Amino acid sequence: MTIHSLRAGAAIADLPWRTARDTARGLPRPLGPEEVALATAAGRILAAPVRALAPLPGCDTAAMDGYAVRGPGPWRVVGRRLAGSTASLVLAPGTAVEIATGAPVPAGAAAVVPYEECRRDGEHVMSERRARTHIRRAGEDARPGEELVPAGRRVTSAVLGAAAQAGHDTLTVYRRPAVRLVVTGDEIVHSGVPSPGLVRDAFGPAVSAIVAGSGGTTSAVAFAPDDRATLHAAVTAPGADVVVVTGSSSVGAADHLHRVLADLGAAWHVDGVLCRPGHPQLLASLPGGAWVVGLPGNPFAGLVAAVTLLQPLLEALTGTTAAPTVRLPVTGACKVPEHGVRIVPVRLETTHAEIVTAARPASLRAAATADALAVIEPGWTGGAPADLLLLHESGPGPAVPTT
């Protein structure tokens, strides 16, 4: 079997960068829903709308501190009502109760007159009644069953607060994709300072951050030598929605991922992308439904591939809507591509982005000081606008390595 015969069909080989990214986002469907407690729902994507479980507010309540009154004044003050009161009370004409914001308004009350509009003399209070009643009527914010937040929205602090107001203890969200990261290479070590000829794993920490920032969870980080059988076992191990393989996506003698995927009867979607760095990246799906993303072994090239294929794939699996494209003028020195695109790290300034110098495929030093990656296309000149991919990953560190 020749290397050429292991390549996917021409229709998916060496795709334009935007086509590859759109493919990674457009193919998956969100994973199934699950119900989670409010305390753990932040950042997730709603798989079902949030509806009011009862009228909001649940009864007529005071919108101001003051006096709830009935009939024309002056009014005789017959009591006080604070928030949280549940006692039944009916106002007679010509009477009032002192009332706090949020407290239930007594039956028969026509308005709440704010303190600043009142004058009290002993047991009586007087005021020039204004047009506003300062009463929030039961159900004026929402009726039972009314949709408060549609499905597909990210769970923010405001969504959590609205859900709690509506009486919810849980929310229905899309499941987080479980990601297994397989770092290949006989030269890889995963702790300490590597000896000459060996290299420290940079993908475990970097890819795990991208996974967390894209809504997934890194279920395991496995290290595999340059061995086809070991890679086959790592790719087919159960429990992952997405398998990310680093350092085995090209066609060299030690790159076994194409052969393994051919053995497994994988469906190919992307096999090479017209970008520099990061050309030898791939996306395939296994017969059982798991997705496989192949990243090149050079760390910066692997980062470029991860934001090209892995990030949009995970966002699609979590139901995340694509963010609007950020486009700014980009200044600095860059080797402009004749074909495809060049991805360069940039720092964001007030009105533009500045290219970070000395970016190389095998080094993450330049990217570590960048705020975004700029997509430089043929014909670009210094100061012209370019699309930006913001580097906003967050979340816990990588999973404990496994063998």
N, C-alpha and C positions, 0 to 999 in steps of 0.2 A: 504494500500500500504506500503510495507516494504522499508527500506532504500536500501536494496540490489536490489530491483526491479527498483529503480531509477537510478542505475548505467548504464553506457553505455556498449556496447558489449565488450566482452573479447578482441577483436582484437585491440581496442583503449584504453583499460584501462591499467594503469600502464606501459606506454610506456617507453622504454629506452630514456634517455635524448636527445641524438642526433636524434633519430627518431622523437621525439616530436618537436624538433626545425626545423628539415627538413620538417615536415608536415606543420607547421605554415608558412614556407616560400614557400613551393611548391604548396599549394592549391590555394591561391588567384591569381587573375589576376589583372594587374594594372587597376585603375579606369580610367574613360574616360578622354579625353584630354580637355584642356581649353587654351585659348589664354590670355597671361598676358603681361603687359608692361615690358620692359627690367629692369626697376628700381625695380621690385618686383620678378624677375625670379631667382635671385641668390639662389643656393642650390636646386632648383627644378630639375626634371629629364625630359629630352627632350622626348616628345611623337612623334615628327616629326623631320627630319633632318633640319639643318640650311643650306640653299643654297645661293649662290651668286645671288643677284638681278641685278647685272651689272658687267662688267669686273672689275677685281682688279689687278692692279690699273686701273682707268677709262681712262687714257691716258698715253702716254710716259712721265715719270717724272725723274727728276734728283736724282741720288742716293748720290751725294756729292755736297758740296759747291764748286763752281769754275766757269768755262766758258764752255758754250755750243758752239761747233765749227763745222764749215763745211769746208771740203777741207784741203789741206796742209797749215801749218802755215808759217810765222807769220800771225795772224788774227787781223783785225781791229775791235775793240769793238764798237758795234752799239747800245748798250742799256743794260738794266738790267731787270731781271725777277725774281720776288719773288713768294713764295708759295701763292696760291690763285688767281693768275692772270688768267684771262679768255680771254684776248685779243688775236686775231689771229696774228701770226708772222711767217714769212718764212725767213730763213737765206739764204743769197746769198753765193756762194763760196768765201772763204777767209775772212769771217766775223765771229764774235763771240758775244755772249751776256753773261754778268755776270749773274750767276744763283744760286739760293738757293736750298738746298735739299728739295725735294718735289714739286718744281715748275714744271709746264708743260714745256717740252722740245720743242723748236720751230721746226716747220717742216723743214726738210732738215738737221738738226743737225746729225752729225755722232758719236759724243761722248761728254761727259762732262769731261773736264780736271780739276782735283782738284787744288785748289789754291797752295798747296805745291809743285806741279809739274810745276808751271808756273812762268814766269818772265814778269812783265808788264812794258812797257816803253811808257808813254803817252797814246795814243789811241790804241796802239798795244800790243798784248800779244804773248809770244813765249813759246814753250814747246817742249820737246821730247815726241811725242805721245807714249803712252803705249798700250798694247793689250786690256786692259779692257776699256769698253765704259762708265761705270758708269751711264747707263741709265736703268731704270726699264721700260720694255715694257708693253704696255697696255694688260691686261689679262694674264700676266705671272704668277700671283698668283692664279687666278681662272677665269674661263669663266662663263658667265651668265648661271644659273641653276646648276652649279657644286656643289656637296655636300662638305660643309666645315666641318661640325660636324655631326656625325651620331646620329640617335635616340638612346635613352638609356643612353646617357652621362649626367652626372651631370653638371648643369650650374655653371661654375666657373667664376672667373674674366676674364680669357683668353677667354672663350666662349662668355661672354658678349661683350668683346672688338671686337672679330671677327664678331659677329652678327651686331654690330654697324657699323664696317667697311663695311660690306656687304650691309648696307642700311636698316636693320630691325629696327622697332620700338617695335615689339612684338615678343614673342616666343611661340610655342605650347608645353605645358608641361602637364604631368599627374596631375590630380586633387589631392589635398591634402585630405586624409581621415579625416572626422569629427569624433571625438571620444567623447563619453559621458562617464564620470567616475561616477560610482555609489558606494559610500562608505557606507557600511552597518554597523549597530551595534547601539544598544541603548546607548552604553557607549561612543560614539564618540562626541567630540566637535571640532569646526573648528576655534576657535580663543582663544587667551588668555592662561592662565595657568590652566590646568584641575584640578578639585577638586578630592580628593581621591575617587577611584572607577571609575573615568572617564579617558579617554585617548584622547590626541590631535590627530587629523587626520594628519598622515604623508604621506598618499597616494596622496592627492590632489597635493601638491607640487612635490613629487617625480615622480609620474606617468606622470604628465603634462610635466615635463622636458624630460622624455623618449619619450613621444609622439612628442614633438617639435623636439628633436634630430633625430627622425626617419622619419621626413617629414610630420607628421600629425598636426592637430590642435585640441586642447581641446575645444569643443564647450560648455560644461557645466560640472560642478562638482555638483552632486546631493547627498544629504545625506538621507539615507533610514533607518528607524528603522528595527528591526528584525521582519518583518511582511511580509507574503507571498504576500498579495494583493498589498502592496506598492511596493515591489520589482518587481512584475509583471508589474505594471504601469510604473516603471522607465525603465525596460528593453525594453518595447514596445513603448516608446515615440518616435515620429518621428524625423527625421533629423540627425541620426547618421549612419555612415558606420560601426563603431565599438563601441560596448558597453563593457566597462571594469567594472566588479563587484568585489569589494574587500570584503573579510571577510565572504563570504557565499558559498565557493566552496567545503567545506568539507561535512561531513554527520552527523553533530551534530544536536541537536534539533532546534537550531536557524539558521541553514544553509538551506536556502530555494531555492537556485539557481537551484539545480538539479530538484526539483519539478516544478519550474516555466518553465524551459526549456522543461520538459516532457509535461507540459500542452500546450506549444506552438508548439509542434511537431518539435523541433529543430533536426538538423542532428549533431551527435556527431563526433568529429575528435580526440580529446585527452581528456581523463578522468583519471587524475593521471599520474605523471611522476616519474620515478625512480631516484630521486635526493633528497639530503638533504642539506639545508632545501628546502621547496617549493614543497613537494610531491602533496598536494591537489590542483592542478591547472587544468584548463580545457579550451578547445576550442570547440566551437559549432557554427553552422550557422543557422539563422532563415529562415523560408520559404520566407520572403520578401527580403532576401539577406544580411541582416546585420550580422556581426560577433560578437560573444560574447566570451570574455576572462574572465575567473574566476581566481582571485588571492587569495591565502590564506591571512588570516587577520594579521599574524605576519609581521611587516614591512620588516625585512630583507628577510624572506621567500617570501614575496610579490615582493620584488625587484628581487630576483632570478627568480621567475616565469615570471615577466615582461620582462626580457631579454631573457628568454627561449621561450616564445610564442608571447608576444605583439610586441616586437621589430622586429623580422623577419616578422611577419604578416604585420605590417605597411610598412616596407621596400618593401615587395612584392606588396602591394597596390599602392605604389608610383612609382613602376618600378625600384627601386634601385637594382643594382647588388650586390650580396653578397660579402663582403670584404674578402680578403685572411685571412686565419686563422693565428693568431699570436701564436707562440709556443716558450716558453722559459723554462730554468731550474727554478724550484721553490724550494726554501729552507724554512725551518721553521717547526713548529710542526703542525700536522694535524691528526685527527682520520681518518685513511684510511677506506673507505667503503668496505664492503664485497660484496655488490651488488649495482648496479647503480653507481652514481657519487656523490661526495660531492663538493659543490661550496663554495669557501672561498675567502675573500677579500685579495688582495695582493698589495704591493707597488713595483713599477718598479725601479730597480737599473740599473747600467750600463750594466751588462751582465746577469742578472737574475731577478726573482721576489721573493720578500720576503713576507711570509704569515703574515698578521696582526692578532695579537693574540686577544683572547677573543671575537670572533664573535659569536653572539647568534641570534636565529631566531627572537626574539622580539625586537632587538636593531639594530639601524643603526649606532651606534658610530664607530664601526670598519670600516664599508663600507665608512663612511664619510671621512676617512683618506686614502682610497685606491685609486689606479689608475685603477684597473682592478679586475675582478673576475677570479679565476683559477678553472679549471675543473679537480678535482682530481679523478682518476679512481682506481679501485681495482688493487693492486700490486704496487702502487706508493711508492717510497721511497724518503726521503729528498734529494734534488738536481737533481732529475729526471725531465725531461721536462713535461709540461702540457699545454693544450690549454688555452688561455687567452681571456676573453671578456672585451674589453676596455670600461671604463666608460667615455664616451665622450659626454654626453647629453649636449644640449644647447638650448637656446630659451627663450621665455617669460615665466613668471610664470603661475600658474594655472588660469583658468577662475574664475570669481566671483561665489561663491557657490550659488546653487539654491536649493529649497526644492523639 
